[in-house]
Amino acid sequence: MKTSILDIENWREIVATLSRNKTRTFLTAFGIFWGTAMLAMLWGGVHGFEGIMRRNFAGFATNTGAVFSGVRGMNYKGFNKGSWWTLTEQDVADIRRLAPYMQYSSEVNRKYVSASYNDKSKSANALGVDADFSRIQVPVIYEGRFINDTDVRSSAKVTVIGKNLSNELFGGESPIGRYVSLNGIYFKVVGVAGQKGEASIMSRVDDSFVLPSATMRVAFNRGTMVEGLIYTAPDGHKPSDNEKAIRRIISAAHYIHPDDERAVNFMDVSEMFEMIDTMFLGLSILALFIGASSLMAGVIGVGNIMWIIVKERTHEFGIRRAIGAKPADITVQVLSESVLLTIVAGIAGVCFASLVLGLVDKGTMSPTLGAAGFQLPFSTAATIVAVFFVLGSLAGTLPAVEAMRIRPIEAIRDK
């Protein structure tokens, strides 16, 4: 009797067997379909949401830190608790010189200004930064250039205008080389810029006028005051590795108690990225657990339908054995039905999940940052189908072995 796995007649018989009870077969196949689809969509969805979260920090160096002045939390050397102190140019110079793990750094100052060009006006933030700002928060340059070291050293009256401000003040015209008034002081526009993500330091680049830090202090009479310092740490170190040294420098210069942690405000972006990594690792595990649970429900359904099929066909198997079918022939027959049901429904589930993820990925596409990552790699899809194939085959093994053990005489007598 010919029951080879490659025998076309064998497969036609399998399809006919599964078609005898269409409702039962459909419900079992749907369980497999939904199990694979759920696992695939959850897995791709977690990575897509992670991509959306990381897009908020796009352009930011992952090892960015910042220090800002605060309020004294302790009485010390005649300065009362609750009194303010201000970061200065000298503090910035000392931190750059003495902090042990400093790679790039930039002052950050902000002032709300009234901008005008011809008959158009707009109120917006002006940001005073150093040239290294573009290494810490990488801007999108639409036209011209960004602030450079020469601009800072010479206190040049130049500005990089945010993309949104450029559209409002200049319309469709190029602002490069034109002069814009900020609080009555004219600055030459040398570039049009924006930012990739949503996260920003003090103000979004798209909605700001970016000035050289030295120019901002001189033009708006800010003296030596600096609102904040942002910096990056070199590979192998965290921004927080500089915290002790920075506190020591500032405490000595501004009569702040060495143990007063409230007086100096620190920010470590690397900690935020670590939190994101930890959160999405947990979500990946949760998605895997939920998807695996759905998958196991489908596998159990396969096992159940195989047991029912074996029970219903006991008489048939007895006749097959009586006319010469080997036990292995019966085993292959039952296993083939399990494999066919698993493979077809599993592939359909993965294809459905890929279609849904593709539509979501297209819907969340960003013109600047591209796709969020709601995708199912082929290797992952193949792995899901392979795992389901193995589990489905195992689910059909016990019913297949039971069918093989049926004695011809007992099976023929079965009604």
NORJO-V70550 format. One line per field, one symbol per residue. phi: phi as a letter, one per 20 degrees, with the letter a starting at -180 (. if undefined). burial: 1 if it has 9 or more other C-alpha atoms within 8 Angstrom, else 0. Layout:
phi->???
burial->???
This chain:
phi->.ecgfeffffffffffffefcfffffffffffgfffffffffffffffffffffffdgneffdecbccfbdfdbfalnefgneeccfcgfffffffedffcdddbbfcccbecddbbledbaebedddceffgfeecfeeeebmbdfcffgffelfecbdefgfffffedmeffefneddedlndeceedaccbcfdefbdmbffgdcdedfgffffffdlemdfcfacdbcefgncdgffeffffffffffecldggeefffdedccffffffffffffffffffffffffffffffffffffffffffffdgfffffgffeofegfffffgffffffffffffffffffffffffffffffdfdgedmffofcdggfffffffffffffffffeffffffffefegffffffd
burial->0010001001100110010000001001111111111111111111111111001111111011111111111111000110001111101101110010110111111100111110001101111111111101111011011111001100111111111011101100001100111100011111111111110000111111111111111100010011111111110001100110111111100011100101111101110010010001001100110111111111111110111001000111111111001010111111111110111011111111110111011000100010111111000010011001101110111011111101010111000
